[in-house]
Amino acid sequence: MVDEYEPVIAGLENDVDEIEDQLFTGDAFVARRIYALSSEVIEFQRATQPLVGMLEALQRGSEKYHVDLELQRHLRDVHDHTIRIVERADSFRAHLQTALTVHATLVAQQQNEEMHHLTEASLAQSEEVKKISAWAAILFAPNLVGTIYGMNFDYMPELHWATGYPLALSLMLITSIALYIVFKRQCWL
C-alpha cells in the first residue's frame, strides 16, 4: 500500500515543478493552481501521516508478540518508506506556501510598478495643467482690460484723454508681462 503512494508523490512533484515554472511567467491563474495543489497535498498528508504512528506501534509490539525477524525487517522498511513519503509531502506543502508568498510578492511588485507609471503620468499631466492655467491667466488679463474699455461708457475720463488708448494697451501689456514673469519664476512655464 505504501509503495502505491510513490506515483502520487511523483505526480505531486511534477505539479510543483510546473507551478515553479509557471510562477515567473506572469500567469494570473497560478495562485488558484497553487491553492488547489496545496489542498491536494493536505489531503495526501491526512492519508499518510497516521500510517507512521501505526507502523511504529506495530514495531513496538513485535517483540511482545514474538513477530518473525523477517517481518520486523519488512515493517521497518515500510516505516522508512512511509516517513520518506510524509517528509516529501511536508516539503511540497512548505514549497507551495513559499510559492504563494513569491507570487504575492511578484503581484505586489507589478502593482507598484503600475502605480509608479500612473504617478509619473499624473505628475506630467499636472505640469501640463499648470502651463495651460498660466497661459489662460496671461491671456485673461488683457481681455479684462479690453472688455472694460470696450463697454462704450461715456463717463470714463481716460476715454477722452489723448493717452487713454495707449495707456490701456500698456496696462494690458504690463499685466501680461508681469504674469509671465511670475509664472516663469514659479516654474509653471
C-alpha positions in Angstrom: 0.0 0.0 0.0 2.8 2.4 0.9 4.6 1.7 -2.4 1.4 2.8 -4.2 2.0 6.3 -2.9 5.2 6.7 -4.9 3.3 7.6 -8.2 1.2 10.0 -6.3 4.3 11.7 -4.8 5.8 11.7 -8.3 2.7 13.4 -9.7 2.7 16.0 -6.9 6.3 16.7 -7.5 5.7 17.2 -11.2 2.8 19.6 -10.4 5.0 21.5 -8.0 7.7 21.8 -10.7 5.2 23.1 -13.2 4.0 25.7 -10.8 7.6 26.8 -10.2 7.9 27.3 -14.0 4.5 29.0 -14.2 5.2 31.3 -11.3 7.6 33.6 -13.2 5.7 33.7 -16.4 3.1 36.2 -15.0 0.2 33.7 -15.4 -2.8 35.1 -13.5 -4.2 31.7 -12.6 -1.1 30.4 -10.8 -2.4 31.4 -7.4 -5.5 29.4 -7.9 -3.4 26.4 -9.1 -1.1 26.7 -6.0 -4.1 26.8 -3.7 -5.7 23.7 -5.4 -2.4 21.8 -5.2 -2.0 22.8 -1.6 -5.4 21.3 -0.9 -4.4 18.0 -2.6 -1.1 17.9 -0.6 -3.1 18.4 2.6 -5.5 15.6 1.7 -2.5 13.4 0.9 -0.9 14.3 4.3 -4.1 13.4 6.1 -4.0 10.0 4.5 -0.3 9.2 5.1 0.6 10.7 8.4 -1.4 8.3 10.5 0.5 5.4 8.9 3.7 6.5 10.7 2.2 6.1 14.1 0.5 2.8 13.2 3.7 1.3 11.9 5.6 2.5 15.0 3.0 0.8 17.2 3.3 -2.4 15.2 7.1 -2.3 15.6 6.9 -1.8 19.3 4.5 -4.8 19.6 6.6 -7.1 17.5 8.9 -8.1 20.5 6.0 -8.6 22.8 4.2 -10.9 20.4 7.3 -12.6 19.1 6.9 -11.5 15.4 9.2 -13.1 12.9 12.5 -11.3 12.3 11.9 -11.1 8.6 8.5 -9.5 9.1 10.1 -7.0 11.6 12.6 -6.0 8.9 9.8 -5.6 6.4 7.9 -3.4 8.8 11.0 -1.2 9.4 11.4 -0.9 5.6 7.7 0.1 5.2 8.1 2.5 8.1 11.1 4.1 6.4 9.3 4.5 3.1 6.3 6.0 4.9 8.5 8.5 6.7 10.1 9.5 3.4 6.7 9.9 1.8 5.4 12.0 4.7 8.5 14.2 4.7 8.3 14.8 0.9 4.6 15.8 1.3 5.6 18.2 4.1 8.3 19.7 1.8 5.8 20.0 -1.0 3.4 21.9 1.3 6.2 24.2 2.5 7.3 24.7 -1.1 3.8 25.6 -2.2 3.5 28.1 0.7 6.7 29.7 -0.4 5.5 29.8 -4.0 2.3 31.5 -2.9 4.4 34.1 -1.0 6.6 34.6 -4.0 3.5 35.0 -6.2 2.1 37.6 -3.9 5.4 39.5 -3.9 5.5 39.4 -7.7 1.9 40.7 -7.9 2.7 43.5 -5.4 5.8 44.4 -7.3 3.9 44.6 -10.6 1.2 46.8 -8.9 3.9 49.0 -7.5 5.4 49.5 -11.0 2.0 50.3 -12.4 1.4 52.8 -9.6 4.8 54.3 -10.3 3.9 54.8 -14.0 0.5 56.2 -13.1 2.1 58.6 -10.7 4.5 59.8 -13.3 1.7 60.3 -15.8 -0.3 62.2 -13.2 2.7 64.4 -12.4 3.2 65.1 -16.1 -0.4 65.9 -16.5 -0.3 68.2 -13.5 2.6 70.1 -15.1 0.6 70.5 -18.3 -2.4 71.8 -16.4 -0.2 74.3 -14.7 1.1 75.6 -18.0 -2.3 75.8 -19.5 -3.6 77.6 -16.5 -0.7 80.1 -16.6 -1.3 80.9 -20.2 -5.0 81.3 -19.6 -4.3 83.8 -16.8 -1.8 85.7 -19.0 -4.5 85.9 -21.8 -7.2 86.7 -19.4 -5.6 89.9 -18.1 -5.6 91.9 -21.4 -9.1 90.6 -22.1 -10.3 92.0 -18.8 -8.8 95.4 -19.5 -10.1 95.4 -23.1 -13.6 94.3 -22.0 -13.8 97.2 -19.6 -12.7 99.7 -22.2 -15.0 98.2 -24.8 -18.2 98.8 -22.8 -18.9 102.2 -24.5 -19.0 104.2 -21.3 -19.0 107.9 -21.8 -18.2 108.9 -18.2 -14.7 107.4 -18.0 -12.3 110.4 -18.1 -9.4 108.4 -19.7 -11.6 107.7 -22.7 -11.3 111.4 -23.7 -7.6 111.7 -23.0 -5.1 111.7 -25.8 -3.1 109.0 -24.0 -6.1 106.9 -22.8 -5.8 104.3 -25.6 -2.0 103.9 -25.3 -2.5 103.7 -21.5 -5.0 100.8 -21.9 -2.7 98.9 -24.3 0.3 99.5 -21.9 -1.8 98.2 -19.0 -2.6 95.1 -20.9 1.0 94.5 -22.0 2.4 95.2 -18.5 -0.1 92.9 -16.8 0.6 90.1 -19.3 4.4 90.5 -18.9 4.1 90.6 -15.1 2.1 87.4 -15.0 4.5 85.7 -17.4 7.5 86.6 -15.1 5.6 85.4 -12.0 4.7 82.1 -13.7 8.1 81.6 -15.1 9.7 82.1 -11.7 7.3 79.5 -10.2 8.3 77.1 -13.0 4.8 76.9 -14.4 6.0 77.9 -17.8 
